[in-house]
Amino acid sequence: MEVDLGEALNNYDMAEINYNSQLGLFKEYLGIDLRDSIVLQSDLTYVPVFVDVEKALEMALENRPELRENEIQIEIQEMEIRRRKAAGRISGDILFNYNFIGVDKTNLAIPLQTAYGNTWQNLMDRPGSFGVGLTINIPILDWGENRARVQSAEALLSQYTHIMDGNRVSIERDLRTTVDRLHNSLKRLKLLEKNILVAEKSFEISRDRYAGGDIDSQAMALERERLNTAYISRLESFITYKLMLSDLMRKTFYDFEKDMSVLDL
């Protein structure tokens, strides 16, 4: 019994050291002083979330930035194709101009006030000059250069389209797997909670038997180890469930716990 107690105390001391080390690392990540205090609250309550995979897929296809980038690339390339095709057609420019010509030969040696007074009349007396021009470009022979450029732009558009289709398939596959893992982690969490109830009852019975002398300290320590294992397994499953919810929110930009889009937060 003393050996078990000594080993338990040593394990406790090591756990304290590891806890303080992880706490310091957590403070470093947060960018706060290592001497500041942090209070951790262990709240293991949760809300069971059953995700509709079709809704999750709809939100992902609507909000994923890589798909938006694919759509922008496709739109730009479609405009490039139209520009390339227009370059091989007949085009023309019409130019129109109007200005004043002529030079007034009036003697400049006149009073300044008179010069300002005659400015408007001088402008009206000048004859106007009109001009109209028409330029037409008729492509006759370019040795297939423009057609090749159009085909190149169309090939690039097809490539962008295939990339977008591939991204959609990849997102759908990954999202269905994530939803399945989320549901599986929730089932495992509920199962482990039942295991804790069984392990606690078994531990209480074993403690009463140990107090009555029916079992020895080794059997009692084994029961305690089973209870600790049940607690740890439940905690690990709880963490996995929360991480899966966070991963799903990151992939869909939708918080299924609060049933709202993260873009509205």
FIVOVEX-657569 format. One line per 2 residues: number of its first residue (from 1); their letters; for each residue x, z, y of N, C-alpha, C. Coordinates in steps of 0.2 Angstrom, whole numbers, plus 5000, padded with zeros to 4 digits. Layout:
<sites>
NUM = A = X/Z/Y/X/Z/Y/X/Z/Y  ...
</sites>
This chain:
<sites>
1 = ME = 5004/5000/4994/5000/5000/5000/5004/5000/5006  5010/5004/5006/5014/5004/5012/5018/4997/5013
3 = VD = 5019/4994/5007/5023/4988/5008/5018/4983/5011  5011/4983/5009/5006/4978/5012/5005/4980/5020
5 = LG = 5005/4986/5021/5005/4988/5028/5011/4986/5032  5017/4987/5030/5022/4984/5034/5022/4977/5035
7 = EA = 5020/4973/5030/5020/4966/5030/5015/4964/5035  5009/4967/5035/5004/4966/5040/5006/4967/5047
9 = LN = 5010/4973/5048/5012/4974/5055/5017/4969/5057  5021/4967/5053/5026/4962/5054/5023/4955/5056
11 = NY = 5018/4953/5052/5014/4947/5054/5010/4948/5061  5008/4954/5062/5004/4955/5068/5009/4954/5074
13 = DM = 5015/4957/5074/5020/4956/5079/5022/4949/5080  5023/4945/5074/5025/4938/5075/5019/4934/5078
15 = AE = 5013/4936/5077/5007/4933/5080/5007/4934/5087  5009/4940/5089/5009/4942/5096/5014/4938/5100
17 = IN = 5020/4937/5097/5025/4933/5100/5023/4925/5101  5020/4923/5095/5018/4916/5096/5012/4915/5101
19 = YN = 5008/4920/5101/5002/4920/5106/5005/4920/5113  5010/4924/5115/5013/4924/5122/5017/4917/5123
21 = SQ = 5020/4915/5118/5023/4908/5119/5018/4903/5121  5013/4902/5117/5008/4897/5118/5005/4898/5125
23 = LG = 5004/4905/5127/5001/4906/5133/5005/4904/5139  5012/4905/5138/5016/4903/5143/5016/4895/5144
25 = LF = 5016/4892/5138/5016/4884/5138/5009/4882/5141  5004/4885/5140/4998/4883/5143/4998/4884/5151
27 = KE = 5001/4890/5153/5002/4891/5160/5006/4885/5163  5011/4883/5160/5016/4878/5162/5012/4871/5163
29 = YL = 5007/4870/5158/5003/4864/5158/4999/4864/5164  4996/4870/5166/4991/4871/5172/4995/4871/5178
31 = GI = 5002/4872/5178/5006/4872/5184/5005/4878/5188  5004/4884/5185/5003/4890/5188/5009/4895/5186
33 = DL = 5010/4900/5190/5015/4905/5189/5015/4908/5182  5020/4909/5179/5020/4912/5172/5019/4919/5173
35 = RD = 5019/4922/5178/5017/4929/5179/5010/4930/5180  5006/4925/5182/4999/4926/5183/4996/4927/5176
37 = SI = 4990/4930/5177/4986/4933/5171/4981/4927/5169  4980/4927/5163/4974/4922/5160/4970/4926/5155
39 = VL = 4964/4926/5156/4959/4929/5152/4956/4924/5148  4956/4924/5141/4953/4919/5137/4947/4922/5134
41 = QS = 4941/4919/5134/4935/4921/5131/4934/4917/5125  4933/4920/5120/4931/4917/5113/4924/4916/5112
43 = DL = 4921/4910/5114/4914/4909/5113/4913/4904/5108  4911/4905/5102/4911/4901/5097/4904/4898/5096
45 = TY = 4899/4899/5101/4893/4896/5100/4893/4889/5102  4888/4885/5099/4888/4878/5100/4881/4875/5099
47 = VP = 4880/4869/5101/4874/4866/5101/4875/4860/5096  4871/4860/5090/4872/4854/5086/4870/4848/5089
49 = VF = 4874/4843/5089/4872/4837/5092/4872/4831/5087  4867/4828/5086/4866/4822/5082/4866/4816/5086
51 = VD = 4871/4812/5085/4872/4806/5089/4869/4800/5086  4865/4796/5090/4862/4790/5088/4868/4784/5089
53 = VE = 4870/4782/5083/4876/4777/5084/4874/4771/5088  4868/4769/5088/4867/4763/5092/4867/4764/5099
55 = KA = 4864/4770/5101/4865/4772/5108/4872/4773/5110  4876/4776/5106/4883/4777/5107/4887/4770/5108
57 = LE = 4885/4765/5104/4888/4759/5104/4886/4755/5111  4879/4756/5113/4877/4753/5119/4881/4756/5125
59 = MA = 4881/4762/5125/4885/4765/5131/4892/4763/5131  4895/4763/5125/4902/4761/5125/4903/4753/5127
61 = LE = 4899/4749/5125/4899/4742/5127/4898/4741/5134  4894/4746/5137/4892/4745/5144/4898/4748/5149
63 = NR = 4901/4753/5147/4906/4757/5151/4913/4756/5150  4915/4753/5144/4922/4753/5142/4926/4748/5147
65 = PE = 4931/4751/5150/4935/4747/5156/4938/4741/5153  4940/4741/5146/4944/4735/5144/4939/4729/5143
67 = LR = 4932/4730/5142/4928/4725/5141/4926/4722/5148  4926/4727/5153/4925/4724/5160/4931/4720/5162
69 = EN = 4937/4722/5160/4942/4717/5162/4942/4711/5159  4940/4711/5152/4939/4704/5149/4934/4700/5152
71 = EI = 4928/4703/5155/4923/4699/5158/4926/4696/5165  4930/4700/5168/4933/4697/5175/4937/4692/5173
73 = QI = 4941/4692/5168/4946/4687/5166/4942/4680/5164  4937/4681/5161/4933/4675/5159/4929/4672/5165
75 = EI = 4927/4676/5170/4924/4673/5176/4929/4670/5180  4935/4673/5181/4940/4669/5184/4942/4663/5181
77 = QE = 4943/4663/5175/4945/4656/5171/4939/4651/5172  4933/4653/5172/4927/4648/5172/4928/4645/5179
79 = ME = 4929/4649/5184/4930/4646/5191/4936/4641/5191  4942/4643/5188/4948/4639/5187/4946/4632/5184
81 = IR = 4942/4632/5179/4940/4626/5176/4936/4622/5180  4931/4625/5184/4927/4621/5189/4932/4618/5194
83 = RR = 4937/4622/5196/4941/4619/5201/4946/4613/5199  4948/4614/5192/4952/4608/5189/4948/4602/5189
85 = KA = 4941/4603/5187/4937/4597/5186/4936/4594/5193  4935/4598/5198/4933/4595/5204/4939/4591/5207
87 = AG = 4945/4593/5205/4951/4590/5208/4952/4582/5205  4948/4581/5200/4948/4574/5197/4943/4570/5199
89 = RI = 4939/4572/5204/4933/4568/5206/4934/4565/5213  4930/4561/5215/4931/4558/5222/4929/4563/5227
91 = SG = 4933/4564/5232/4933/4569/5237/4934/4566/5244  4931/4569/5249/4932/4566/5256/4931/4571/5261
93 = DI = 4934/4570/5267/4934/4575/5272/4932/4571/5279  4928/4574/5282/4925/4571/5289/4928/4575/5294
95 = LF = 4931/4572/5299/4934/4576/5305/4931/4574/5311  4930/4579/5315/4926/4577/5322/4930/4581/5327
97 = NY = 4932/4578/5333/4935/4582/5338/4932/4579/5345  4933/4584/5350/4931/4582/5357/4935/4586/5361
99 = NF = 4938/4583/5366/4942/4586/5371/4942/4583/5378  4945/4585/5383/4946/4583/5389/4952/4579/5390
101 = IG = 4952/4573/5394/4958/4570/5395/4959/4568/5403  4964/4566/5405/4965/4564/5412/4969/4569/5416
103 = VD = 4972/4567/5421/4976/4572/5425/4974/4571/5432  4973/4576/5436/4971/4576/5443/4977/4575/5447
105 = KT = 4977/4570/5451/4983/4568/5455/4982/4571/5462  4978/4576/5463/4977/4579/5470/4983/4583/5472
107 = NL = 4985/4582/5478/4991/4586/5481/4990/4593/5479  4996/4596/5476/4996/4603/5475/4997/4607/5480
109 = AI = 4999/4605/5486/5000/4609/5492/4993/4610/5496  4989/4614/5492/4983/4616/5495/4982/4623/5495
111 = PL = 4978/4626/5499/4977/4634/5498/4975/4636/5491  4977/4642/5489/4975/4644/5483/4968/4645/5482
113 = QT = 4964/4647/5487/4957/4649/5487/4953/4642/5486  4956/4637/5489/4953/4630/5488/4954/4628/5481
115 = AY = 4960/4629/5478/4961/4627/5471/4957/4630/5466  4955/4637/5467/4951/4640/5462/4944/4638/5463
117 = GN = 4942/4636/5469/4935/4634/5471/4934/4627/5468  4939/4623/5467/4938/4616/5464/4939/4616/5457
119 = TW = 4941/4621/5454/4942/4621/5447/4936/4618/5442  4930/4621/5444/4925/4619/5439/4923/4612/5441
121 = QN = 4923/4610/5447/4921/4603/5449/4926/4598/5446  4933/4600/5446/4938/4596/5443/4937/4595/5435
123 = LM = 4935/4600/5432/4934/4600/5425/4928/4595/5423  4923/4596/5427/4917/4591/5426/4918/4584/5427
125 = DR = 4923/4583/5432/4925/4576/5433/4929/4572/5428  4932/4576/5424/4936/4573/5419/4932/4570/5413
127 = PG = 4934/4564/5411/4931/4561/5406/4932/4564/5399  4927/4564/5395/4928/4567/5388/4931/4562/5383
129 = SF = 4934/4565/5378/4937/4561/5373/4934/4563/5366  4931/4558/5362/4928/4559/5356/4932/4556/5350
131 = GV = 4931/4559/5345/4935/4556/5339/4931/4558/5332  4930/4553/5328/4927/4555/5321/4932/4551/5316
133 = GL = 4934/4555/5311/4938/4553/5306/4935/4554/5299  4936/4550/5294/4934/4550/5287/4940/4549/5283
135 = TI = 4941/4554/5278/4946/4553/5273/4943/4553/5266  4945/4548/5262/4942/4548/5255/4948/4548/5250
137 = NI = 4947/4552/5245/4952/4552/5240/4949/4550/5234  4951/4544/5231/4948/4541/5225/4954/4541/5220
139 = PI = 4953/4546/5215/4959/4546/5209/4958/4540/5205  4963/4536/5204/4963/4530/5200/4966/4531/5194
141 = LD = 4973/4533/5194/4977/4534/5188/4981/4540/5189  4981/4545/5185/4985/4551/5186/4989/4552/5179
143 = WG = 4988/4547/5174/4991/4547/5168/4989/4553/5164  4982/4555/5165/4979/4561/5161/4981/4568/5163
145 = EN = 4985/4568/5169/4987/4575/5171/4982/4580/5172  4976/4578/5176/4971/4582/5177/4967/4584/5171
147 = RA = 4966/4579/5167/4962/4581/5161/4966/4586/5156  4973/4585/5156/4977/4590/5152/4976/4597/5155
149 = RV = 4976/4597/5162/4975/4604/5165/4968/4607/5164  4963/4603/5164/4956/4605/5162/4956/4608/5155
151 = QS = 4959/4604/5150/4959/4606/5143/4963/4613/5142  4969/4613/5146/4973/4619/5146/4969/4625/5148
153 = AE = 4965/4624/5154/4961/4630/5157/4955/4632/5152  4952/4627/5148/4947/4628/5143/4950/4632/5137
155 = AL = 4956/4630/5135/4959/4633/5130/4960/4641/5131  4962/4642/5138/4964/4649/5140/4957/4653/5140
157 = LS = 4952/4649/5142/4945/4653/5142/4943/4654/5135  4944/4650/5131/4942/4651/5124/4946/4657/5121
159 = QY = 4953/4658/5123/4957/4663/5121/4954/4670/5124  4952/4670/5130/4950/4676/5133/4943/4678/5130
161 = TH = 4939/4673/5128/4933/4675/5124/4934/4678/5118  4939/4675/5114/4940/4678/5107/4943/4685/5108
163 = IM = 4947/4686/5113/4950/4693/5114/4944/4698/5115  4939/4696/5120/4934/4700/5121/4929/4701/5115
165 = DG = 4928/4696/5111/4924/4697/5105/4928/4702/5100  4935/4701/5100/4939/4706/5095/4938/4713/5098
167 = NR = 4939/4714/5104/4938/4720/5107/4931/4724/5106  4926/4720/5106/4919/4722/5104/4919/4725/5097
169 = VS = 4922/4720/5093/4922/4722/5086/4926/4729/5084  4932/4729/5087/4936/4735/5087/4933/4741/5089
171 = IE = 4929/4740/5095/4926/4746/5098/4920/4749/5094  4916/4744/5091/4911/4746/5087/4913/4749/5080
173 = RD = 4918/4746/5077/4921/4749/5071/4924/4756/5072  4927/4757/5078/4930/4764/5079/4925/4769/5081
175 = LR = 4920/4766/5085/4914/4771/5087/4910/4773/5081  4909/4769/5076/4905/4771/5070/4909/4776/5066
177 = TT = 4915/4775/5066/4919/4780/5062/4919/4787/5066  4920/4787/5072/4920/4793/5076/4913/4797/5075
179 = VD = 4908/4793/5076/4901/4796/5075/4900/4799/5068  4903/4796/5063/4902/4798/5056/4907/4805/5055
181 = RL = 4913/4804/5058/4917/4810/5058/4914/4816/5062  4910/4815/5067/4907/4820/5071/4902/4823/5067
183 = HN = 4897/4819/5063/4892/4822/5059/4895/4826/5053  4900/4823/5051/4904/4827/5045/4907/4834/5047
185 = SL = 4910/4834/5053/4912/4840/5055/4907/4845/5057  4901/4843/5059/4895/4847/5060/4893/4850/5054
187 = KR = 4892/4846/5049/4890/4849/5042/4895/4854/5039  4902/4852/5040/4907/4857/5038/4906/4863/5041
189 = LK = 4905/4863/5048/4905/4869/5052/4899/4874/5050  4893/4871/5048/4888/4875/5046/4889/4878/5039
191 = LL = 4892/4874/5035/4894/4876/5028/4899/4882/5029  4904/4882/5033/4909/4887/5033/4905/4893/5036
193 = EK = 4900/4893/5041/4897/4898/5043/4893/4902/5038  4890/4898/5033/4887/4902/5027/4893/4905/5023
195 = NI = 4899/4902/5022/4904/4905/5019/4906/4912/5022  4906/4912/5028/4908/4918/5032/4903/4924/5030
197 = LV = 4897/4922/5030/4892/4927/5028/4893/4930/5021  4894/4925/5016/4895/4927/5009/4902/4932/5009
199 = AE = 4907/4929/5013/4913/4933/5012/4913/4940/5016  4909/4941/5021/4908/4947/5024/4904/4952/5019
201 = KS = 4899/4949/5016/4895/4954/5011/4900/4956/5005  4904/4951/5003/4908/4953/4998/4913/4958/5000
203 = FE = 4916/4957/5006/4921/4962/5008/4918/4969/5009  4911/4969/5011/4908/4976/5012/4907/4979/5005
205 = IS = 4905/4975/5000/4904/4978/4993/4911/4980/4991  4916/4976/4992/4923/4978/4989/4926/4984/4993
207 = RD = 4924/4985/4999/4926/4991/5003/4923/4997/5000  4916/4997/4998/4913/5002/4995/4916/5004/4988
209 = RY = 4917/4999/4985/4920/5000/4978/4927/5003/4978  4931/5001/4984/4938/5004/4984/4937/5011/4986
211 = AG = 4932/5013/4991/4931/5020/4993/4929/5024/4987  4925/5021/4982/4923/5024/4976/4928/5024/4970
213 = GD = 4934/5021/4971/4939/5021/4966/4938/5016/4961  4934/5011/4962/4932/5006/4957/4937/5000/4957
215 = ID = 4940/4999/4962/4945/4994/4963/4952/4997/4966  4957/4993/4965/4963/4996/4968/4965/4992/4974
217 = SQ = 4970/4994/4978/4972/4991/4984/4973/4984/4984  4976/4981/4978/4978/4974/4978/4971/4970/4978
219 = AM = 4966/4972/4974/4960/4969/4975/4957/4969/4981  4957/4975/4985/4955/4975/4992/4958/4971/4996
221 = AL = 4965/4970/4996/4969/4966/5000/4967/4958/4999  4965/4957/4993/4963/4950/4991/4957/4948/4994
223 = ER = 4952/4953/4994/4945/4952/4997/4946/4951/5005  4951/4955/5008/4952/4954/5015/4955/4948/5017
225 = ER = 4960/4945/5012/4963/4939/5013/4957/4933/5013  4953/4934/5009/4947/4929/5008/4943/4929/5014
227 = LN = 4942/4935/5017/4938/4935/5023/4942/4932/5029  4948/4933/5030/4952/4930/5035/4952/4923/5034
229 = TA = 4953/4920/5028/4953/4913/5027/4947/4910/5029  4941/4913/5028/4934/4911/5030/4934/4910/5037
231 = YI = 4936/4915/5041/4936/4915/5048/4941/4910/5051  4947/4909/5048/4951/4904/5051/4948/4897/5050
233 = SR = 4946/4896/5044/4943/4889/5042/4937/4888/5047  4933/4893/5048/4927/4891/5053/4930/4890/5060
235 = LE = 4935/4893/5062/4938/4892/5069/4941/4885/5069  4944/4883/5064/4947/4876/5064/4942/4871/5064
237 = SF = 4936/4872/5060/4931/4867/5060/4927/4867/5067  4927/4873/5070/4924/4873/5077/4928/4869/5082
239 = IT = 4934/4870/5081/4939/4866/5086/4938/4859/5084  4938/4857/5078/4938/4850/5076/4931/4847/5079
241 = YK = 4926/4850/5078/4919/4848/5081/4919/4847/5088  4922/4851/5092/4922/4851/5099/4927/4845/5101
243 = LM = 4933/4844/5098/4937/4838/5099/4934/4832/5097  4930/4831/5092/4926/4825/5091/4921/4824/5096
245 = LS = 4918/4829/5099/4913/4827/5104/4917/4825/5110  4922/4828/5112/4926/4826/5118/4929/4818/5117
247 = DL = 4931/4817/5110/4933/4810/5109/4928/4805/5110  4922/4807/5107/4916/4802/5108/4914/4801/5115
249 = MR = 4914/4807/5119/4913/4806/5126/4918/4801/5130  4924/4802/5128/4930/4798/5131/4929/4790/5129
251 = KT = 4926/4789/5123/4925/4782/5121/4919/4779/5123  4914/4783/5125/4907/4780/5127/4906/4782/5135
253 = FY = 4910/4786/5138/4908/4788/5145/4901/4791/5145  4899/4795/5140/4893/4798/5140/4893/4805/5136
255 = DF = 4891/4810/5140/4891/4817/5137/4884/4818/5133  4885/4818/5126/4879/4819/5122/4877/4826/5121
257 = EK = 4881/4831/5123/4879/4838/5123/4874/4839/5129  4876/4836/5135/4871/4836/5141/4866/4831/5141
259 = DM = 4867/4826/5137/4863/4820/5137/4863/4816/5144  4869/4815/5147/4870/4812/5153/4876/4808/5153
261 = SV = 4876/4803/5158/4883/4799/5158/4888/4803/5162  4894/4802/5160/4899/4806/5164/4900/4803/5171
263 = LD = 4898/4797/5172/4898/4794/5178/4894/4797/5184  4889/4801/5181/4884/4804/5185/4886/4811/5187
265 = L = 4892/4814/5184/4894/4820/5185/4897/4821/5192
</sites>
